[in-house]
Amino acid sequence: MTRRVLLVDDDIEVREALGQMLELADLEPTLAGSFVAAKDMIRRDFDGVIVTDIRMPGRDGFHLLDHARNVDPELPVILLTGEGDIPMAVKAMDAGAHSFLEKPCAPSDLLATVQKALGLRAEVLSSRQQRLQLESGDAASRMLHGTSHLAAELRERVRTVARAGAEVLVLGEPGSGTPKIAEVIHLLSAAARHPFIKRSASGLDVPSLAEAFSAAGAGTLYIDEVAQLAGPVQFALLDRLEAGGGARIIAGSTHDLNAEVDAGRFSADLFYRLDLMRVRIPAIRERTEDIPVLFRHYVAQACEQANLPLPEITSDHIARLMAQDWPGNARALMNAAMRFVMGLGETDEADGLGLAEQMAKVERQLLIEALGKAGGNATAAAAALKLPRKTFYDKLARHGIRPEDYRV
């Protein structure tokens, strides 16, 4: 357990006496006589706790508490109060202080409070480290790139679905990467040590479906474009699911399965059975802030595959990419990265459009970027673009953009 204590008190005699007391308890005090002297030591990764006097000249203990809460809301701050300061201390507790002690306090009381706070701090830091290792080491973090809130939500949804063990339906537009999502779900699941088998629905008949189940064993069977399953295969798959046991089924589709059911081309019973857990892949146009991250990743990947040096990617090039809608999604962006690496030039989806259409694309992108930066706060986004709120909302309506889609 950590033993560090940042002790802040403007009274040098009190500060040194308390510091000596902490040292005798085998703790590691760092002494500071003011907020200014202490503030640079207060970091999110500070592996200790803070003990501070409330009344100090200049910026007092309340100011230090506010600063610490802004840096890390889970960093314990223990306040030392003078006679008559109890109401102030209670106010500080409401503001997020860990606890308070009235001066002069008994050594046993101070040490007990500090030790308890250190224990809580150790738990917080350990939990953060475990979470960091999980997020940096799991397949969702390694394979699903993007810094937008939609990308983060997708990774978290994939992790949740992977733990569930039930059938999964992965939906996305063409080129969005439904097979990749299925593979990540498998890698994060309890079946990860067993086979991951991929089959195209259009190529399956009843015997080959049985063979695919056999090949998957206790692993995962992914059926791509499940809407293309022939009628007899749909019923055979439903029978296998109803029987239970064997491989976990993940189905992918770029079609509207509800429409397929309504048209009588897809079994309603099979659809509802597959739709136990759903993962929707957001289109690239919904998360354009991910385009620079994705493009650079695909360029690096292409260079490695082709054994070519990494070319310079200019901000102008990224801007042109971000001005496009990318109906082909990740697949189209991946192809653009390959052309870029091979020096084949760009295929700009804005080619052939008139000035008005190109300006509309740019305007839509600016609106989306502003909402993303503002966390979906329309008022803040409008202010950032220096637009009246009514004008801003009119533009959102014209482009079919909803602020709530960008709220974190």
C-alpha positions as CSV (number, residue, x, y, z in Angstrom):
1,M,0.0,0.0,0.0
2,T,1.2,3.5,-0.8
3,R,2.6,5.6,2.1
4,R,2.9,9.0,0.6
5,V,1.2,12.0,2.3
6,L,1.3,15.6,0.9
7,L,1.0,17.8,4.0
8,V,0.1,21.4,3.4
9,D,0.1,24.0,6.3
10,D,1.4,27.5,6.4
11,D,2.5,27.2,10.1
12,I,6.0,25.8,9.9
13,E,6.0,24.4,13.5
14,V,2.7,22.6,13.0
15,R,3.8,21.4,9.6
16,E,7.1,19.9,10.8
17,A,5.5,18.4,13.9
18,L,2.9,16.6,11.9
19,G,5.5,15.6,9.3
20,Q,7.6,14.0,12.1
21,M,4.5,12.2,13.4
22,L,3.9,10.7,9.9
23,E,7.5,9.7,9.5
24,L,7.4,7.9,12.9
25,A,4.4,5.9,11.6
26,D,6.6,4.7,8.6
27,L,4.8,7.0,6.2
28,E,6.4,9.3,3.6
29,P,5.3,12.9,4.1
30,T,6.1,15.7,1.6
31,L,5.7,19.1,3.3
32,A,4.4,22.3,1.6
33,G,3.6,25.7,3.2
34,S,1.1,26.9,0.6
35,F,-1.2,26.0,-2.3
36,V,1.4,27.3,-4.7
37,A,4.1,25.1,-3.3
38,A,1.8,22.1,-3.3
39,K,-0.2,22.3,-6.6
40,D,2.5,20.9,-8.9
41,M,2.6,17.8,-6.8
42,I,-1.1,17.1,-7.2
43,R,-1.4,14.8,-10.2
44,R,-3.9,12.2,-11.3
45,D,-1.2,9.5,-10.8
46,F,-0.2,10.8,-7.3
47,D,0.0,7.6,-5.2
48,G,-0.9,9.1,-1.9
49,V,-3.3,11.4,0.0
50,I,-3.4,15.1,0.9
51,V,-3.7,16.6,4.4
52,T,-4.2,20.3,4.4
53,D,-5.1,23.1,6.7
54,I,-8.2,25.0,5.8
55,R,-7.1,28.5,6.8
56,M,-4.0,29.7,5.0
57,P,-3.1,33.0,3.5
58,G,-3.7,33.5,-0.2
59,R,-5.3,30.4,-1.6
60,D,-6.7,28.4,1.3
61,G,-7.6,24.8,1.8
62,F,-10.9,25.1,0.0
63,H,-9.0,26.3,-3.1
64,L,-6.6,23.3,-2.8
65,L,-9.6,20.9,-2.4
66,D,-11.2,22.3,-5.6
67,H,-7.9,22.0,-7.5
68,A,-7.4,18.4,-6.3
69,R,-11.0,17.5,-7.2
70,N,-10.5,18.9,-10.7
71,V,-7.2,16.9,-11.1
72,D,-8.6,13.7,-9.7
73,P,-12.1,13.4,-8.0
74,E,-10.9,10.2,-6.3
75,L,-7.8,11.7,-4.6
76,P,-8.6,11.8,-0.9
77,V,-8.2,15.2,0.8
78,I,-8.2,15.4,4.6
79,L,-8.9,18.9,6.1
80,L,-7.4,20.2,9.3
81,T,-9.8,22.7,10.9
82,G,-9.3,25.3,13.6
83,E,-11.6,26.1,16.5
84,G,-14.9,27.3,15.1
85,D,-14.3,26.0,11.6
86,I,-16.6,23.0,11.9
87,P,-19.3,24.6,9.6
88,M,-16.6,25.2,7.0
89,A,-15.4,21.6,7.3
90,V,-18.9,20.3,6.8
91,K,-19.2,22.5,3.7
92,A,-15.9,21.0,2.5
93,M,-17.3,17.5,3.0
94,D,-20.2,18.4,0.8
95,A,-17.7,19.6,-1.8
96,G,-15.9,16.2,-1.8
97,A,-13.4,16.2,1.0
98,H,-12.5,12.8,2.3
99,S,-12.8,13.8,6.0
100,F,-11.8,16.5,8.5
101,L,-10.0,16.7,11.9
102,E,-10.1,19.5,14.4
103,K,-6.8,20.9,15.5
104,P,-5.1,20.1,17.7
105,C,-5.9,16.4,16.9
106,A,-4.6,13.3,18.6
107,P,-1.9,11.5,16.7
108,S,-3.9,8.3,16.8
109,D,-6.9,10.0,15.1
110,L,-4.7,11.6,12.4
111,L,-2.9,8.4,11.7
112,A,-6.1,6.3,11.6
113,T,-7.7,8.8,9.2
114,V,-4.6,8.9,6.9
115,Q,-4.2,5.1,6.9
116,K,-7.9,4.7,5.9
117,A,-7.5,7.2,3.1
118,L,-4.3,5.6,1.9
119,G,-6.1,2.2,1.7
120,L,-8.9,3.8,-0.4
121,R,-6.3,5.4,-2.7
122,A,-4.4,2.2,-3.2
123,E,-7.7,0.5,-4.2
124,V,-8.5,3.2,-6.7
125,L,-5.0,3.2,-8.3
126,S,-5.1,-0.6,-8.5
127,S,-8.5,-0.7,-10.1
128,R,-7.4,1.9,-12.7
129,Q,-4.3,-0.1,-13.5
130,Q,-6.3,-3.3,-14.0
131,R,-8.8,-1.4,-16.2
132,L,-6.0,0.1,-18.3
133,Q,-4.4,-3.3,-18.8
134,L,-7.7,-4.8,-19.8
135,E,-8.5,-2.0,-22.2
136,S,-5.1,-1.9,-23.8
137,G,-4.7,-5.6,-23.9
138,D,-8.1,-6.9,-25.0
139,A,-9.1,-7.6,-28.6
140,A,-11.6,-4.7,-28.7
141,S,-8.8,-2.2,-28.0
142,R,-6.3,-3.8,-30.3
143,M,-8.7,-4.3,-33.3
144,L,-11.4,-1.7,-33.1
145,H,-9.8,1.7,-33.7
146,G,-11.2,5.2,-33.2
147,T,-11.3,7.9,-30.5
148,S,-14.9,9.0,-30.9
149,H,-17.6,8.3,-28.3
150,L,-19.3,6.1,-30.8
151,A,-16.1,4.0,-31.2
152,A,-15.8,3.7,-27.5
153,E,-19.4,2.7,-27.1
154,L,-18.9,0.0,-29.8
155,R,-15.9,-1.4,-28.0
156,E,-17.8,-1.5,-24.7
157,R,-20.9,-3.1,-26.4
158,V,-18.7,-5.8,-28.0
159,R,-17.1,-6.6,-24.6
160,T,-20.6,-6.9,-23.0
161,V,-22.0,-9.1,-25.7
162,A,-18.9,-11.3,-25.6
163,R,-19.4,-12.1,-22.0
164,A,-23.1,-13.0,-22.4
165,G,-22.6,-16.1,-24.5
166,A,-25.9,-15.8,-26.3
167,E,-26.6,-15.5,-30.1
168,V,-25.5,-12.2,-31.6
169,L,-26.7,-10.2,-34.5
170,V,-24.1,-7.8,-35.9
171,L,-25.6,-5.1,-38.2
172,G,-23.9,-2.5,-40.3
173,E,-23.7,-0.8,-43.6
174,P,-21.7,-2.5,-46.5
175,G,-18.0,-2.2,-45.8
176,S,-18.5,-1.6,-42.1
177,G,-16.7,-4.8,-41.0
178,T,-19.3,-7.1,-39.6
179,P,-16.9,-10.2,-39.8
180,K,-14.3,-8.3,-37.8
181,I,-16.7,-7.5,-35.1
182,A,-17.7,-11.1,-34.9
183,E,-14.1,-12.2,-34.6
184,V,-13.5,-9.7,-31.8
185,I,-16.6,-11.0,-29.9
186,H,-15.2,-14.5,-30.2
187,L,-11.7,-13.5,-29.0
188,L,-13.2,-11.8,-25.9
189,S,-15.6,-14.7,-25.1
190,A,-15.1,-17.9,-23.1
191,A,-15.0,-19.7,-26.4
192,A,-11.8,-17.9,-27.5
193,R,-9.6,-21.1,-27.2
194,H,-11.9,-23.0,-29.5
195,P,-12.3,-22.5,-33.3
196,F,-13.8,-19.4,-35.0
197,I,-15.4,-20.5,-38.2
198,K,-16.7,-18.1,-40.9
199,R,-19.2,-19.1,-43.5
200,S,-21.1,-17.1,-46.2
201,A,-24.8,-17.6,-46.0
202,S,-25.2,-17.7,-49.7
203,G,-22.9,-20.7,-49.9
204,L,-24.6,-22.8,-47.2
205,D,-27.0,-25.7,-47.7
206,V,-28.2,-28.0,-45.0
207,P,-25.3,-30.5,-45.1
208,S,-22.6,-27.7,-45.2
209,L,-24.3,-26.0,-42.3
210,A,-24.0,-29.2,-40.3
211,E,-20.3,-29.4,-41.3
212,A,-19.7,-25.8,-40.2
213,F,-21.2,-26.6,-36.8
214,S,-19.0,-29.6,-36.5
215,A,-15.9,-27.6,-37.5
216,A,-16.7,-24.9,-34.9
217,G,-17.2,-27.4,-32.1
218,A,-17.4,-25.5,-28.8
219,G,-16.2,-22.3,-30.5
220,T,-18.1,-19.8,-32.7
221,L,-19.8,-20.0,-36.0
222,Y,-20.1,-16.7,-37.8
223,I,-22.6,-16.6,-40.7
224,D,-22.0,-13.6,-43.0
225,E,-25.0,-11.9,-44.7
226,V,-27.4,-14.1,-42.9
227,A,-30.3,-12.7,-44.9
228,Q,-29.1,-14.7,-47.9
229,L,-29.7,-18.1,-46.2
230,A,-32.0,-20.3,-48.3
231,G,-35.3,-21.2,-46.7
232,P,-34.4,-24.8,-45.8
233,V,-31.1,-23.7,-44.2
234,Q,-33.0,-21.1,-42.1
235,F,-35.2,-23.8,-40.7
236,A,-32.2,-26.1,-40.1
237,L,-30.3,-23.3,-38.3
238,L,-33.3,-22.6,-36.1
239,D,-33.6,-26.3,-35.2
240,R,-29.9,-26.3,-34.2
241,L,-30.4,-23.2,-32.0
242,E,-33.5,-24.6,-30.4
243,A,-31.7,-27.8,-29.6
244,G,-29.0,-25.9,-27.8
245,G,-25.4,-26.9,-27.2
246,G,-22.5,-26.7,-29.7
247,A,-21.1,-23.6,-31.3
248,R,-22.2,-20.1,-30.5
249,I,-23.8,-18.4,-33.5
250,I,-23.0,-14.9,-34.6
251,A,-24.9,-13.6,-37.6
252,G,-24.0,-10.6,-39.7
253,S,-26.0,-8.6,-42.1
254,T,-25.9,-5.4,-44.1
255,H,-29.6,-5.7,-45.0
256,D,-32.6,-4.6,-43.1
257,L,-33.7,-7.9,-41.6
258,N,-37.0,-6.5,-40.4
259,A,-37.9,-5.7,-44.0
260,E,-36.8,-9.2,-45.0
261,V,-39.1,-10.7,-42.4
262,D,-42.0,-8.5,-43.5
263,A,-41.4,-9.5,-47.1
264,G,-41.5,-13.2,-46.2
265,R,-38.0,-13.9,-47.2
266,F,-36.6,-14.5,-43.8
267,S,-38.0,-16.5,-40.9
268,A,-39.4,-14.3,-38.2
269,D,-38.7,-17.1,-35.6
270,L,-35.0,-17.2,-36.7
271,F,-34.7,-13.4,-36.7
272,Y,-36.0,-13.1,-33.1
273,R,-33.8,-16.0,-32.0
274,L,-30.6,-14.4,-33.5
275,D,-31.5,-10.9,-32.2
276,L,-31.0,-11.9,-28.6
277,M,-27.9,-9.6,-28.5
278,R,-27.5,-6.9,-31.1
279,V,-24.4,-5.0,-32.1
280,R,-24.8,-2.0,-34.5
281,I,-21.7,-0.7,-36.2
282,P,-21.8,3.1,-36.7
283,A,-21.2,4.3,-40.2
284,I,-18.0,6.3,-40.9
285,R,-20.1,9.4,-41.7
286,E,-21.4,9.2,-38.1
287,R,-18.0,9.4,-36.6
288,T,-15.9,11.4,-39.0
289,E,-13.5,12.3,-36.2
290,D,-12.3,8.7,-36.4
291,I,-11.2,9.0,-40.0
292,P,-7.7,10.3,-39.3
293,V,-7.1,7.5,-36.8
294,L,-8.5,4.8,-39.1
295,F,-6.7,6.1,-42.2
296,R,-3.3,6.3,-40.5
297,H,-3.8,2.7,-39.1
298,Y,-4.7,1.4,-42.6
299,V,-1.8,3.2,-44.2
300,A,0.6,1.7,-41.6
301,Q,-1.0,-1.7,-42.2
302,A,-0.6,-1.4,-46.0
303,C,3.0,-0.3,-45.7
304,E,3.8,-3.3,-43.6
305,Q,2.1,-5.7,-46.0
306,A,3.8,-4.2,-49.1
307,N,7.1,-3.6,-47.3
308,L,7.1,0.1,-48.2
309,P,8.2,3.1,-46.2
310,L,5.5,5.1,-44.4
311,P,4.6,8.1,-46.5
312,E,3.8,11.6,-45.1
313,I,0.1,12.2,-44.5
314,T,-0.6,15.9,-44.7
315,S,-3.3,17.7,-42.9
316,D,-4.8,18.8,-46.3
317,H,-5.1,15.1,-47.3
318,I,-6.8,14.3,-44.0
319,A,-9.2,17.2,-44.5
320,R,-10.2,16.0,-47.9
321,L,-10.8,12.5,-46.5
322,M,-13.0,14.0,-43.7
323,A,-15.1,15.9,-46.2
324,Q,-16.3,12.7,-47.8
325,D,-19.3,10.6,-46.7
326,W,-17.7,7.2,-47.2
327,P,-20.7,5.1,-48.2
328,G,-18.3,2.2,-48.5
329,N,-17.3,2.7,-44.8
330,A,-14.1,1.1,-43.4
331,R,-13.6,-1.0,-46.6
332,A,-13.6,2.1,-48.8
333,L,-11.2,3.9,-46.4
334,M,-8.9,0.9,-46.4
335,N,-8.8,0.9,-50.2
336,A,-8.0,4.6,-50.2
337,A,-5.1,3.9,-47.8
338,M,-3.8,1.2,-50.1
339,R,-4.0,3.5,-53.1
340,F,-2.3,6.2,-51.1
341,V,0.6,3.9,-50.1
342,M,1.0,2.7,-53.7
343,G,1.0,6.3,-55.0
344,L,-2.1,5.7,-57.2
345,G,-3.8,9.0,-56.2
346,E,-7.1,9.8,-54.6
347,T,-10.6,8.8,-55.5
348,D,-12.5,11.7,-54.1
349,E,-16.2,11.0,-53.6
350,A,-16.8,14.7,-54.0
351,D,-15.6,14.6,-57.7
352,G,-18.4,15.5,-60.0
353,L,-20.4,17.4,-57.4
354,G,-21.3,21.0,-57.9
355,L,-20.1,23.8,-55.6
356,A,-23.3,23.8,-53.5
357,E,-23.1,20.0,-52.9
358,Q,-19.4,20.2,-51.9
359,M,-20.1,23.2,-49.6
360,A,-23.0,21.2,-48.0
361,K,-20.6,18.4,-47.3
362,V,-18.1,20.7,-45.6
363,E,-20.9,22.4,-43.6
364,R,-22.2,19.0,-42.4
365,Q,-18.7,18.0,-41.4
366,L,-18.1,21.2,-39.4
367,L,-21.5,20.8,-37.6
368,I,-20.6,17.2,-36.6
369,E,-17.1,18.2,-35.5
370,A,-18.5,21.0,-33.3
371,L,-21.1,18.7,-31.7
372,G,-18.4,16.0,-31.1
373,K,-16.1,18.5,-29.4
374,A,-19.0,19.9,-27.3
375,G,-20.1,16.4,-26.2
376,G,-23.5,16.9,-27.9
377,N,-24.2,20.3,-26.2
378,A,-25.9,22.2,-29.0
379,T,-25.6,25.6,-27.3
380,A,-21.8,25.2,-26.9
381,A,-21.4,23.9,-30.4
382,A,-23.4,26.8,-31.8
383,A,-21.2,29.2,-29.8
384,A,-18.0,27.6,-31.1
385,L,-19.2,28.1,-34.7
386,K,-20.4,31.6,-33.9
387,L,-23.9,30.8,-35.1
388,P,-27.2,32.0,-33.6
389,R,-28.9,29.0,-31.9
390,K,-31.9,29.1,-34.4
391,T,-29.6,29.1,-37.4
392,F,-27.6,26.3,-35.9
393,Y,-30.7,24.2,-35.2
394,D,-32.0,24.9,-38.8
395,K,-28.7,23.6,-40.2
396,L,-28.8,20.5,-38.0
397,A,-32.4,19.7,-39.3
398,R,-31.3,20.3,-42.9
399,H,-28.5,17.8,-42.6
400,G,-30.4,15.3,-40.5
401,I,-28.0,15.6,-37.5
402,R,-29.2,15.0,-33.9
403,P,-27.2,16.5,-31.0
404,E,-28.1,13.5,-28.8
405,D,-26.1,11.2,-31.0
406,Y,-22.9,13.0,-29.9
407,R,-23.6,13.1,-26.2
408,V,-21.1,11.2,-24.0
